């Protein structure tokens, strides 16, 4: 349903002429970019979210996965670790 980012909006062309300050619309846009392999755009949206809300678990997870898909595993690792910690996914001993 949301696989086509053109069905959503460009961050510069939000209905009402405002930039989306809410996290949910940006996450939807980033997810659409990710699923359509527009990884540079997905990364840009996710970095905005993470900069604004460093404890946003899903944005961290998606950013890590996006960086992995862009062949940047070293950059992805800290985001994936933080996402796991925020989700409570700690290694069991």
N, C-alpha and C positions, 0 to 999 in steps of 0.2 A: 504494500500500500504506500509506504513512504520511501520506496527505493529510488524514486526519481526526485532529485533535489530541486528540479524546476517546478515541481508541484508545491514546494514550500516557497520561501521567499529568500531573496538575497538580504544579507544583513544591512545593506544600504537602502533597500527598498521595502521596508517593513510597512504593513498597513498602518496608516496614520502618520507615516513619515518619521517615526522614531526608531532608534536602534533598540534591539531587544535587550533589555536589561535583566529580564528574567532568565533563569537558567534553562527551563524546560524548552523554550523555542530554539535556543542555541543547541541544546543536546539533540533535538530532533533534526536540526539542520546538519550537525556534525555526523550524526548516524546515517543520514541519507548520503552525505558525501562519502563516508567510509564504505557503505554498501555499494556505491557506484564507482568505487576505486578512484575517487578524487581525493587522494590522501593528503595532498598539500593543503587543500581547503579544509578538510576534516581536522588536520593538525592545527591550523590557524584558529578555528572556532574553539577547539578543545583547550588550547592554551589560554584563550581569553577567559574561558570558564574557570580554569584552574588558577589563573592569576587572581581572579575576582573571589573565588571560593576554594581555597586550598584543600578543604576537607570534603569536597564533592567526590564521593567514591566512584560513581559511574563514569564521570569525566576522566578521572585518573586512569581507570581501567581502559577506557576507550583510547586515551592518549597513548598508553603503553602499547596496546595492540596496534594502533596506527603506526607508531614508530617501528614496531617489529616488522610490519608489512613493508615499511620503507627501508628495510635492511639496516636499522639503527638499533640493534639490541642493547648496546651499552646505555643509550639514552632511555630506552624503554624500561629497563630493569628497575630503577628507583620508583617510577610511577606505578609499576605493577606491584612492587613491595608495599608501597603506601596504600594502594587500593586494597590489597589483601589485609593489611593491618586495620584499615577503616571498616572492612567487612567482618572483621573478627576471625579471619582465616589464618590462625597461627599454627605452625608445625607442631604436631603432637610428639611427645617424647616417649 
